[in-house]
Amino acid sequence: MNEKQPKILVVRFSSLGDIVLSSPVYKNLKAKWPNSHITLLVKPQFAQVLAGHPDIDEIMVAKKGLFGNISQVRAGQFTHFLDLHATLKSILLGFFSRIPNKLRYSKNPIARRLYVRFKKNSPVLEKHTLQRYLEALKAWDVPVVYKKPELSDWAYKHANLDGKKINKIAIFQTSFIGDSVLTTPLVQKTAKLFPDAKILVITRPQTDDIFRPMKEVDEIILNDKKGWNKILGVWKTAKAIKAAGVDILLVPHRSFRSALIAWLSKVPIRIGFTSSEGWFFYTKTVPFNWMIHDAERNLSLLHGIVKENFKAEKLNMRYAPSAEENVARLMKDFNLEGKTLIGIHPGSAWPTKCWPAENYIELISRIQTELKLQAVVVGGASDADLGEKICQLSNGHCASLCGKTSLSDLMALMGKFKLFITNDSGPMHIATAFGVPTLGIFGPTTRELGFFPYGQDSRVIEVKGLDCRPCALHGGKKCPKGHFKCMRMISVDDVFNVVKDMLKEKKVI
């Protein structure tokens, strides 16, 4: 190959996060050398992570021994060697590779060890791994145009439809309320891409109200997972999907049960995530990327059938017309008409996701006495006691609607709020879907998991620097460390100051 057509080997053996972060590197290399051939050398368990990347021409699976890797690298006749792993193994591989142009990113191992062993900080540690990857490209005069991973980095080829007309596409989401809300952009985008196809949604009875009012949804199959239905419902739901005549099944839910139902349904094209517990039941899998928001992750399933670069549109939801009447009645009963309302959701299905009740009591008291605004506490029936306790102990006339609103009512109520303050929960996503500025209080979970409030007017407040965060994907029943610092270290002053800033930005105060 000549200088305009280099054959580049990029070495990044592991792990998942580091491989995902390397995505912009290939985009920048292709931008400089459009006709280059780029090969990624990676461990076998991570071979699928960037398998669909449009700028990677070949995935080379690493062998166990160094000499086996040397042999296959030499056989590749590469002109450029880019080491993004920077360990003894990759350094030796580069040394014996006989590749003329070599480059290695700066891992700063000494600075990292000094920090871990002696807590000796260094400015070099403030640089993100991706930033160091991109800085390495300067030695080859590669301009850094692309600076972060994007959804379009996982553009897949069309699924093999054999020229068959697509009459019906199903979307399987039987998780929590928040997950269902963040699946609505997938429903909307699928309907736009396939305007002649009918859209079917498989969901739980508890989340039926989220999908049923959507004009894009033609049919709903309810999958009840309570009691014996969790087992018996597998065959019942699979039979219903099969009888519906579905051509393509998209499954953002990553459980083994969902994948099994998909397989039993015999839908010809079944698309799920590579990280699904039942990935082998799908006809095609799409990489699961932690670096993007969950709404955009769900959209990436469409890359299994459509090669198009797109991002999630603004969340947009609807509710049943009768909900307006119910909310109007509640507004009148609780004397909320004509007042500036601030929504508060202090509950969660996971106890460790809850900011302490005494903090909410103080926060609401300050909102009502200092800012002269009306606080409204919302939640399900299980939050009723908590809501009453908070309202009774706070200063002012706080109203608790916990247990008094259906899911449709809550959606109709959201438009009444000027600000919504909440734990990491399903109502947080409903608020952003209705364009309500939202403040999320995050403890055991973090923004990096991709479930933060999706919108420009929303913010997250969290404690930085706690090594134990995140302790779980969804939180837990109790703090595994026993100190619950992730929530206790977030003071009422911290939250109140952000609340005032957000209200000032919207000219509410």
C-alpha positions, 0 to 999 in steps of 0.5 A, a space after each residue: 500500500 502507498 501512503 494514501 492507502 495505509 494498512 493500519 493495525 490498532 491493538 486494544 485487547 480489552 476491556 469493554 469500556 476502553 474498546 468502546 472509547 476507542 471508537 473515534 480513533 478509527 473515524 479520525 484515521 478514516 477521515 485522514 486516509 479514506 482508502 486505508 484498511 483498518 484492522 482491530 486486534 482484540 480479545 475474542 470475548 470483545 470481538 463483537 463490541 465494534 464489529 459493526 463499526 463502519 470505519 473498521 474493515 476487519 476484526 482480528 481475534 487475539 490468540 493466547 500466546 504472544 508468538 501466535 499473535 506475532 505470526 498473524 500480525 506479520 502475515 497481515 503486512 501492515 504499514 502502521 501499528 497503533 498501540 492503544 493497550 500499552 502493556 508489555 504484551 502489546 509493546 513486545 508485539 509491536 517490537 517484533 511485528 516488523 511494522 515500519 510505522 509504530 505509535 503508542 498512546 501514553 498510559 502514564 502507568 507510573 503516575 497511576 501507580 503513585 496515585 493508587 499506592 500513595 495518593 500522589 496526584 498528578 495533572 496527567 491523571 486528569 486527562 480522560 483515556 479517550 483524550 490520551 488516545 486522540 493525542 497519540 494521533 498527532 504523531 501521524 498528523 491525524 486531525 482530531 475531528 471526532 472527539 467522542 463515541 456516537 450512536 452512528 459508530 455502530 451502523 449495521 447492514 440491513 437485515 436479510 429481508 429477502 425482498 419480503 414486505 414488512 407488515 408488522 414490527 413488534 417491540 418487546 419492553 417489559 421492564 420498569 416505567 422509566 425503561 418503558 418511557 425511554 423505549 417510546 423514541 424507538 416506537 416513534 422512529 420505527 413507525 417513521 422508518 416503516 410507515 406502511 407497517 403496523 407497530 405492536 408493543 409487548 409490555 406489562 399491564 403496569 406500563 400499558 398506559 405509556 404505550 396505548 395512547 401513542 398514535 404509532 402503536 396499533 396493537 398491544 400484547 400484555 405480558 404479566 410477570 407476577 406469580 405463576 404468570 412469570 413462568 406460564 406467561 412465557 409460552 402464552 406471550 410467545 404464542 400471541 406474538 406468533 399469532 399476530 404475524 410479526 415480521 421483525 421483533 426488536 427487544 431492548 429488554 436484556 433479560 433471558 426470559 425476553 430472549 426466550 419468548 422471542 425465540 419461541 415466537 418464531 419471528 423470522 428476524 429477532 434483534 437484541 443486544 449483544 449483552 442480553 442474557 439470551 443473546 444466542 436466541 436472536 437472529 442478529 445482535 447489536 452492540 450495547 454501548 454504555 457511553 450513550 443515553 438509554 433512549 439512544 441505546 434502544 434506538 441502536 437496535 434499528 441498526 440491525 435492519 436500517 443503515 442510517 445515522 440518527 439520534 433519539 428525538 425529544 421524548 414526547 408522550 401522550 395520555 388518555 383524555 380522561 386523565 385531564 378530568 381526573 387531574 382537574 378534579 385533584 387540582 381543585 380538591 387540593 386547592 392547587 389551581 392558579 399556583 406555581 407548582 413544583 413536583 417532588 418524587 421522593 420514592 423509588 422501587 430501590 431503597 438506596 435510590 431514595 434521598 433521605 426523607 428528612 432532606 425532602 422535608 427540609 427542601 420542601 419547607 424552603 421551597 414553600 417558605 423562602 421561594 413561596 412556591 407550592 410543592 406537590 409530592 407524587 408517587 404510587 400507592 406504595 409511596 402514600 405513607 412516605 408522601 403523607 409523612 413528608 407533607 405533614 412534617 414540612 412547613 407550608 401547605 405541601 400536597 401529597 398526591 401519592 397513590 391518588 394518580 394513575 400512570 395516565 393521570 401522572 402524565 397529565 399532571 406533569 405539564 402543570 409543574 415548573 420543575 420536577 425534583 426526583 430520585 433516579 426513577 421512572 417518573 423522572 423520565 416521564 417528566 423529561 418526556 413532557 418537557 418539564 425541567 428535571 433535577 435528578 438526585 443520583 446516589 448508587 447509580 451514575 450518569 454513565 449508566 445512561 439513565 440520566 434525565 434526557 433533556 437540555 433543561 435537566 440536571 443531575 446532582 451527585 457526589 463525585 469521587 466515591 469509589 463505590 459508585 455505582 454499586 449496582 445497575 438499579 441500586 439495591 435494598 441497602 448500601 453494600 458498604 453500610 454508610 450510604 454516603 452517596 446520598 447522605 453527602 448530598 446536602 439540602 443546601 446543594 439541592 436547594 441552590 440548584 433548584 434556585 438556579 434552574 428556576 431563575 433560568 426559566 424566569 420562574 423566580 
